[in-house]
Amino acid sequence: MTTGGSIEVGQIEALEREATDRLAQIADEAALEGWFREFLGRKDGKLSGLLRGMGALSPEERPRFGAAVNATKDRVTAAYEARKATVGGAALTARLAADAVDITQPGRPVPMGTLHPTTLVTRELSAIFALLGFQTIEGPEVEETRYNFDLLNIPTNHPARDKWDTFYVGSRGTDDTVNEIVLRTHTSPMQARTMQRQDPPVRVIVPGRCYRYEATDASHEAIFFQLEGLAVDKKITMSDLKGTLTEMTRQLFGSSTKVRFRCDFFPFVEPGVDFSATCAVCGGKGCRVCKGTGWLELGGAGMVHPNVLRNVGYDPAIYSGFAFGLGIERIVMIKYGIDDIRNFYANDLRFLEEFAGTRI
Ligand code: FA5
């Protein structure tokens, strides 16, 4: 061995000592990574650097020197692996301690949604009418003028169309007429649709959204809910209508509630009435809610007009029926003492939370 060779071997030992001493002091993963690059890095690591310097040695010295470097590298690598396990283990223990979950803590309450008061009352109405033999169905909110007006005995240019300020959203031409598309102004179009679809007997209620182009105030919204009722069979009379609406009102507001029917005009009924219930707030004595009258108007009703029966292919000489339409929000307002319909769709959670826990 040359003098140069023994100096090189001494360098290997010094490097191994330096590497292992430094390794012993390492406390975290970042420092361990830096150490690895410095001593064992494939390109710039100091141990690999020794092998690159082998070119200066004589051919006889190279194998011994190479073997010595490799043996050192193996020992240093083993020391590194052992250290890595303890440094990594310590880091893992620290991380687990920081992330620890106290499984004995009570859970956080999950915010629960509540049913909208309109939904609550719609369900209640549906349950009441189910007991009276009525099926609940739904219909389209985007409707044809044929159903919203024409088949209901409201011909084009008839002044009755002005009664419902209508959102027109398009038109579709049929044979020789223009059938316009509207947002339905009431749930009555479902009278015609239902009768066209089935033969009597018919007993349905139809809750759903309606749209009217009108200024809003405490009792009027541009979007609101109605509930339509329709019963058609042989020998249906006005008494059936009065009995049905009286029973509905008593179920809703209590058995002492009285119902009042007064003449009114709707082109699709004859005779037509509006119906009111004794004010649920003052019991009929007169108060702010009923504006001192003791009565609260709930909706319109009447016997299905013979023209409407004919329009859908029913024979008015054989069949008769009654229909009614009421505002659902109106009933919610009476039932829960709400004095402004605009609260319903303002999305104020404080208002909606009032109904949390209300079950039908
Ligand atoms: C009608 O809409 C008729 N289709 C009702 C009907 C059906 C009569 C079957 C005869 C036979 P009216 O426009 O009066 O009628 O509306 C009925 C109810 O809907 C009203 O009493 C009211 O409670 C409610 N309503 C009407 N317009 C609004 C509105 N803009 N905002 C809130 N509720 C309304």
Residues whose N, C-alpha, C, O or C-beta is under 5 A from the ligand:
A	BS01	FA5	T185 H186 S188 R212 S219 H220 E221 F224 F266 V269 L298 G299 G300 A301 G302 A323 F324 G325 L326 G327 R330
